[in-house]
Amino acid sequence: MTTVAKSPAKKATTTKKVASHPTYGSMIRKAITELKERGGSSRPAILKYLQTHYNLGTNMPQIKSHFRRSLKRGVTKGELKIVGASFKLTEKAQAKKVAKRVKKATKPKKTTTTTKKTAAKPKSPAKKLNKKPKSPTKKPKAKTTKAVAKPKAVKA
């Protein structure tokens, strides 16, 4: 018997569609913060927010599946907590959000200089002692008087 080596089957290369929206987890967190409901946001309210603000597509079973799994994942990670039939952000998720804002705000801007700066010579302290500070006094303006024109006498 002879065995023939089979060549590996070539996989069809397909391009993966890139979503036109952020991840479901980040969308859900944003929805809960934007809705600002005191007792937490319900599933239908969050889903309605996502559909109105993001382009999720028309495949509702797939959207609901992703949505449900993202909610479960958020609860297991500790970012969301279930309050009755609603969802709230935990302090952990809120702290992450604040930390990201602070990190972005404190990032120093890069400055590029191509010219070489020369160091300024320090001024001697003796010159500073001899100078008198200028007083911030305003000089009064001289009043201008308008000449009143006298009426001309009419000759008769």
PyRosetta script that sets phi, psi and omega in degrees:
from pyrosetta import init, pose_from_sequence

init()
pose = pose_from_sequence("MTTVAKSPAKKATTTKKVASHPTYGSMIRKAITELKERGGSSRPAILKYLQTHYNLGTNMPQIKSHFRRSLKRGVTKGELKIVGASFKLTEKAQAKKVAKRVKKATKPKKTTTTTKKTAAKPKSPAKKLNKKPKSPTKKPKAKTTKAVAKPKAVKA")
pose.set_psi(1, 138.2)
pose.set_omega(1, 176.8)
pose.set_phi(2, -114.9)
pose.set_psi(2, 137.9)
pose.set_omega(2, 178.8)
pose.set_phi(3, -105.6)
pose.set_psi(3, 135.7)
pose.set_omega(3, 179.9)
pose.set_phi(4, -101.8)
pose.set_psi(4, 127.3)
pose.set_omega(4, 179.5)
pose.set_phi(5, -74.1)
pose.set_psi(5, 126.2)
pose.set_omega(5, -180.0)
pose.set_phi(6, -87.7)
pose.set_psi(6, 138.1)
pose.set_omega(6, 177.8)
pose.set_phi(7, -79.2)
pose.set_psi(7, 143.1)
pose.set_omega(7, -178.6)
pose.set_phi(8, -63.0)
pose.set_psi(8, 139.2)
pose.set_omega(8, -179.4)
pose.set_phi(9, -68.9)
pose.set_psi(9, 136.0)
pose.set_omega(9, 179.9)
pose.set_phi(10, -79.6)
pose.set_psi(10, 134.5)
pose.set_omega(10, 179.0)
pose.set_phi(11, -82.6)
pose.set_psi(11, 141.3)
pose.set_omega(11, 177.2)
pose.set_phi(12, -73.1)
pose.set_psi(12, 126.7)
pose.set_omega(12, -178.5)
pose.set_phi(13, -87.1)
pose.set_psi(13, 118.7)
pose.set_omega(13, 177.2)
pose.set_phi(14, -120.5)
pose.set_psi(14, 144.0)
pose.set_omega(14, 178.4)
pose.set_phi(15, -86.0)
pose.set_psi(15, 133.2)
pose.set_omega(15, -178.6)
pose.set_phi(16, -79.7)
pose.set_psi(16, 134.1)
pose.set_omega(16, 179.5)
pose.set_phi(17, -72.4)
pose.set_psi(17, 135.3)
pose.set_omega(17, 177.8)
pose.set_phi(18, -91.6)
pose.set_psi(18, 129.7)
pose.set_omega(18, -178.3)
pose.set_phi(19, -67.1)
pose.set_psi(19, 143.4)
pose.set_omega(19, 179.0)
pose.set_phi(20, -93.1)
pose.set_psi(20, 20.5)
pose.set_omega(20, -180.0)
pose.set_phi(21, -144.0)
pose.set_psi(21, 161.3)
pose.set_omega(21, 177.1)
pose.set_phi(22, -70.6)
pose.set_psi(22, -177.9)
pose.set_omega(22, -179.1)
pose.set_phi(23, -66.3)
pose.set_psi(23, 154.8)
pose.set_omega(23, -178.9)
pose.set_phi(24, -61.8)
pose.set_psi(24, -37.1)
pose.set_omega(24, 179.7)
pose.set_phi(25, -60.8)
pose.set_psi(25, -46.1)
pose.set_omega(25, -180.0)
pose.set_phi(26, -69.9)
pose.set_psi(26, -34.0)
pose.set_omega(26, 177.5)
pose.set_phi(27, -66.3)
pose.set_psi(27, -40.1)
pose.set_omega(27, -179.9)
pose.set_phi(28, -65.6)
pose.set_psi(28, -43.7)
pose.set_omega(28, 178.5)
pose.set_phi(29, -60.4)
pose.set_psi(29, -42.6)
pose.set_omega(29, 179.8)
pose.set_phi(30, -66.1)
pose.set_psi(30, -39.9)
pose.set_omega(30, -180.0)
pose.set_phi(31, -61.8)
pose.set_psi(31, -42.5)
pose.set_omega(31, -178.8)
pose.set_phi(32, -65.6)
pose.set_psi(32, -40.5)
pose.set_omega(32, 179.7)
pose.set_phi(33, -70.6)
pose.set_psi(33, -36.2)
pose.set_omega(33, -178.5)
pose.set_phi(34, -73.7)
pose.set_psi(34, -33.8)
pose.set_omega(34, -179.4)
pose.set_phi(35, -69.9)
pose.set_psi(35, -29.7)
pose.set_omega(35, 175.2)
pose.set_phi(36, 51.1)
pose.set_psi(36, 45.1)
pose.set_omega(36, 177.5)
pose.set_phi(37, -89.5)
pose.set_psi(37, 133.3)
pose.set_omega(37, -172.6)
pose.set_phi(38, -64.5)
pose.set_psi(38, -43.1)
pose.set_omega(38, -177.3)
pose.set_phi(39, -90.1)
pose.set_psi(39, 9.1)
pose.set_omega(39, -177.5)
pose.set_phi(40, 102.1)
pose.set_psi(40, 163.9)
pose.set_omega(40, -178.0)
pose.set_phi(41, -104.4)
pose.set_psi(41, 136.8)
pose.set_omega(41, -178.9)
pose.set_phi(42, -80.3)
pose.set_psi(42, 162.3)
pose.set_omega(42, 178.3)
pose.set_phi(43, -55.9)
pose.set_psi(43, -50.2)
pose.set_omega(43, -178.9)
pose.set_phi(44, -61.8)
pose.set_psi(44, -35.9)
pose.set_omega(44, 179.8)
pose.set_phi(45, -66.7)
pose.set_psi(45, -42.5)
pose.set_omega(45, 179.5)
pose.set_phi(46, -66.2)
pose.set_psi(46, -44.4)
pose.set_omega(46, -179.5)
pose.set_phi(47, -63.3)
pose.set_psi(47, -40.4)
pose.set_omega(47, 178.0)
pose.set_phi(48, -63.3)
pose.set_psi(48, -40.8)
pose.set_omega(48, 177.4)
pose.set_phi(49, -61.0)
pose.set_psi(49, -44.9)
pose.set_omega(49, -179.1)
pose.set_phi(50, -62.9)
pose.set_psi(50, -41.5)
pose.set_omega(50, -178.2)
pose.set_phi(51, -68.5)
pose.set_psi(51, -33.2)
pose.set_omega(51, -179.0)
pose.set_phi(52, -80.9)
pose.set_psi(52, -28.7)
pose.set_omega(52, -174.8)
pose.set_phi(53, -101.5)
pose.set_psi(53, -15.8)
pose.set_omega(53, -176.8)
pose.set_phi(54, -130.4)
pose.set_psi(54, 153.5)
pose.set_omega(54, 177.9)
pose.set_phi(55, -89.9)
pose.set_psi(55, 90.8)
pose.set_omega(55, -176.5)
pose.set_phi(56, -90.2)
pose.set_psi(56, -19.0)
pose.set_omega(56, -178.0)
pose.set_phi(57, 104.8)
pose.set_psi(57, -167.9)
pose.set_omega(57, -175.6)
pose.set_phi(58, -115.0)
pose.set_psi(58, -5.0)
pose.set_omega(58, -177.9)
pose.set_phi(59, -81.5)
pose.set_psi(59, 86.4)
pose.set_omega(59, -174.5)
pose.set_phi(60, -62.6)
pose.set_psi(60, -39.9)
pose.set_omega(60, 178.3)
pose.set_phi(61, -60.9)
pose.set_psi(61, -38.5)
pose.set_omega(61, 179.4)
pose.set_phi(62, -69.7)
pose.set_psi(62, -41.3)
pose.set_omega(62, 179.6)
pose.set_phi(63, -62.2)
pose.set_psi(63, -45.2)
pose.set_omega(63, -179.4)
pose.set_phi(64, -66.0)
pose.set_psi(64, -34.6)
pose.set_omega(64, 178.4)
pose.set_phi(65, -65.4)
pose.set_psi(65, -48.4)
pose.set_omega(65, 177.9)
pose.set_phi(66, -61.3)
pose.set_psi(66, -41.6)
pose.set_omega(66, -178.8)
pose.set_phi(67, -61.9)
pose.set_psi(67, -48.5)
pose.set_omega(67, -178.8)
pose.set_phi(68, -62.5)
pose.set_psi(68, -44.4)
pose.set_omega(68, -179.6)
pose.set_phi(69, -66.5)
pose.set_psi(69, -35.7)
pose.set_omega(69, 178.5)
pose.set_phi(70, -66.8)
pose.set_psi(70, -38.2)
pose.set_omega(70, 176.7)
pose.set_phi(71, -63.8)
pose.set_psi(71, -44.5)
pose.set_omega(71, 179.3)
pose.set_phi(72, -62.5)
pose.set_psi(72, -43.2)
pose.set_omega(72, -179.5)
pose.set_phi(73, -63.2)
pose.set_psi(73, -39.7)
pose.set_omega(73, 178.2)
pose.set_phi(74, -63.2)
pose.set_psi(74, -38.2)
pose.set_omega(74, 179.3)
pose.set_phi(75, -69.9)
pose.set_psi(75, -42.0)
pose.set_omega(75, -178.5)
pose.set_phi(76, -69.9)
pose.set_psi(76, -32.6)
pose.set_omega(76, 177.5)
pose.set_phi(77, -74.9)
pose.set_psi(77, -20.4)
pose.set_omega(77, -179.8)
pose.set_phi(78, 94.1)
pose.set_psi(78, 12.5)
pose.set_omega(78, 178.7)
pose.set_phi(79, -86.1)
pose.set_psi(79, -27.8)
pose.set_omega(79, 179.3)
pose.set_phi(80, -121.3)
pose.set_psi(80, 151.2)
pose.set_omega(80, 172.9)
pose.set_phi(81, -131.8)
pose.set_psi(81, 146.8)
pose.set_omega(81, -177.7)
pose.set_phi(82, -91.1)
pose.set_psi(82, 125.4)
pose.set_omega(82, 177.3)
pose.set_phi(83, -122.3)
pose.set_psi(83, 101.6)
pose.set_omega(83, -175.9)
pose.set_phi(84, 66.8)
pose.set_psi(84, -116.3)
pose.set_omega(84, 177.0)
pose.set_phi(85, -109.8)
pose.set_psi(85, 18.0)
pose.set_omega(85, -176.9)
pose.set_phi(86, -120.6)
pose.set_psi(86, 169.5)
pose.set_omega(86, -179.9)
pose.set_phi(87, -122.2)
pose.set_psi(87, 138.8)
pose.set_omega(87, 176.8)
pose.set_phi(88, -127.0)
pose.set_psi(88, 154.8)
pose.set_omega(88, 173.0)
pose.set_phi(89, -79.1)
pose.set_psi(89, 140.9)
pose.set_omega(89, 176.8)
pose.set_phi(90, -84.7)
pose.set_psi(90, 170.2)
pose.set_omega(90, 178.4)
pose.set_phi(91, -64.1)
pose.set_psi(91, -29.9)
pose.set_omega(91, 179.6)
pose.set_phi(92, -62.4)
pose.set_psi(92, -45.8)
pose.set_omega(92, 179.8)
pose.set_phi(93, -68.1)
pose.set_psi(93, -38.2)
pose.set_omega(93, 179.3)
pose.set_phi(94, -68.4)
pose.set_psi(94, -35.2)
pose.set_omega(94, 178.2)
pose.set_phi(95, -67.1)
pose.set_psi(95, -37.6)
pose.set_omega(95, 177.2)
pose.set_phi(96, -61.1)
pose.set_psi(96, -42.6)
pose.set_omega(96, -178.0)
pose.set_phi(97, -63.2)
pose.set_psi(97, -44.5)
pose.set_omega(97, 179.7)
pose.set_phi(98, -65.7)
pose.set_psi(98, -39.6)
pose.set_omega(98, -179.6)
pose.set_phi(99, -64.1)
pose.set_psi(99, -38.3)
pose.set_omega(99, 178.4)
pose.set_phi(100, -65.0)
pose.set_psi(100, -41.4)
pose.set_omega(100, 179.0)
pose.set_phi(101, -62.5)
pose.set_psi(101, -44.3)
pose.set_omega(101, -178.7)
pose.set_phi(102, -65.4)
pose.set_psi(102, -40.3)
pose.set_omega(102, -179.3)
pose.set_phi(103, -63.2)
pose.set_psi(103, -41.2)
pose.set_omega(103, 179.4)
pose.set_phi(104, -68.2)
pose.set_psi(104, -37.7)
pose.set_omega(104, -176.8)
pose.set_phi(105, -71.9)
pose.set_psi(105, -33.4)
pose.set_omega(105, -175.9)
pose.set_phi(106, -91.0)
pose.set_psi(106, 2.4)
pose.set_omega(106, -179.6)
pose.set_phi(107, -67.8)
pose.set_psi(107, 121.8)
pose.set_omega(107, -179.1)
pose.set_phi(108, -74.3)
pose.set_psi(108, 145.7)
pose.set_omega(108, 178.5)
pose.set_phi(109, -82.4)
pose.set_psi(109, 143.1)
pose.set_omega(109, 179.4)
pose.set_phi(110, -82.3)
pose.set_psi(110, 132.8)
pose.set_omega(110, 176.9)
pose.set_phi(111, -119.2)
pose.set_psi(111, 130.5)
pose.set_omega(111, 179.4)
pose.set_phi(112, -114.6)
pose.set_psi(112, 126.5)
pose.set_omega(112, 177.8)
pose.set_phi(113, -121.9)
pose.set_psi(113, 130.8)
pose.set_omega(113, -179.8)
pose.set_phi(114, -99.7)
pose.set_psi(114, -22.9)
pose.set_omega(114, 179.7)
pose.set_phi(115, -92.0)
pose.set_psi(115, 147.7)
pose.set_omega(115, -179.4)
pose.set_phi(116, -86.0)
pose.set_psi(116, 126.7)
pose.set_omega(116, -179.9)
pose.set_phi(117, -86.1)
pose.set_psi(117, 137.2)
pose.set_omega(117, 177.1)
pose.set_phi(118, -94.2)
pose.set_psi(118, 141.4)
pose.set_omega(118, -178.5)
pose.set_phi(119, -73.7)
pose.set_psi(119, 133.5)
pose.set_omega(119, 178.9)
pose.set_phi(120, -76.3)
pose.set_psi(120, 140.0)
pose.set_omega(120, -180.0)
pose.set_phi(121, -74.1)
pose.set_psi(121, 134.4)
pose.set_omega(121, 179.1)
pose.set_phi(122, -69.5)
pose.set_psi(122, 139.1)
pose.set_omega(122, 179.9)
pose.set_phi(123, -79.4)
pose.set_psi(123, 146.8)
pose.set_omega(123, -178.2)
pose.set_phi(124, -73.8)
pose.set_psi(124, 143.4)
pose.set_omega(124, -179.1)
pose.set_phi(125, -68.0)
pose.set_psi(125, -20.3)
pose.set_omega(125, -179.4)
pose.set_phi(126, -66.3)
pose.set_psi(126, -36.2)
pose.set_omega(126, 180.0)
pose.set_phi(127, -66.8)
pose.set_psi(127, -35.9)
pose.set_omega(127, -179.6)
pose.set_phi(128, -67.9)
pose.set_psi(128, -34.5)
pose.set_omega(128, -178.1)
pose.set_phi(129, -70.8)
pose.set_psi(129, -32.0)
pose.set_omega(129, -176.8)
pose.set_phi(130, -76.3)
pose.set_psi(130, -23.5)
pose.set_omega(130, -177.2)
pose.set_phi(131, -79.9)
pose.set_psi(131, 140.3)
pose.set_omega(131, 175.7)
pose.set_phi(132, -95.4)
pose.set_psi(132, 141.1)
pose.set_omega(132, 178.7)
pose.set_phi(133, -69.3)
pose.set_psi(133, 142.7)
pose.set_omega(133, 179.8)
pose.set_phi(134, -75.9)
pose.set_psi(134, 136.6)
pose.set_omega(134, 179.5)
pose.set_phi(135, -91.1)
pose.set_psi(135, 135.2)
pose.set_omega(135, -177.8)
pose.set_phi(136, -84.0)
pose.set_psi(136, 60.4)
pose.set_omega(136, 179.3)
pose.set_phi(137, -99.2)
pose.set_psi(137, 142.5)
pose.set_omega(137, 178.8)
pose.set_phi(138, -100.0)
pose.set_psi(138, 139.3)
pose.set_omega(138, 178.0)
pose.set_phi(139, -82.7)
pose.set_psi(139, 135.3)
pose.set_omega(139, 178.5)
pose.set_phi(140, -69.7)
pose.set_psi(140, 140.2)
pose.set_omega(140, 179.7)
pose.set_phi(141, -78.0)
pose.set_psi(141, 143.1)
pose.set_omega(141, 178.1)
pose.set_phi(142, -74.8)
pose.set_psi(142, 135.4)
pose.set_omega(142, -179.4)
pose.set_phi(143, -78.2)
pose.set_psi(143, 135.0)
pose.set_omega(143, 178.1)
pose.set_phi(144, -103.4)
pose.set_psi(144, 134.7)
pose.set_omega(144, -179.9)
pose.set_phi(145, -104.8)
pose.set_psi(145, 135.2)
pose.set_omega(145, 178.5)
pose.set_phi(146, -87.6)
pose.set_psi(146, 136.4)
pose.set_omega(146, 178.0)
pose.set_phi(147, -79.0)
pose.set_psi(147, 127.5)
pose.set_omega(147, -179.8)
pose.set_phi(148, -84.7)
pose.set_psi(148, 124.7)
pose.set_omega(148, -178.4)
pose.set_phi(149, -77.2)
pose.set_psi(149, 127.5)
pose.set_omega(149, 179.4)
pose.set_phi(150, -84.3)
pose.set_psi(150, 142.6)
pose.set_omega(150, 178.7)
pose.set_phi(151, -69.4)
pose.set_psi(151, 139.6)
pose.set_omega(151, -178.0)
pose.set_phi(152, -74.5)
pose.set_psi(152, 142.6)
pose.set_omega(152, 178.1)
pose.set_phi(153, -78.0)
pose.set_psi(153, 135.2)
pose.set_omega(153, -178.4)
pose.set_phi(154, -93.6)
pose.set_psi(154, 127.6)
pose.set_omega(154, -179.8)
pose.set_phi(155, -85.2)
pose.set_psi(155, 137.1)
pose.set_omega(155, 179.5)
pose.set_phi(156, -104.6)
pose.dump_pdb("model.pdb")
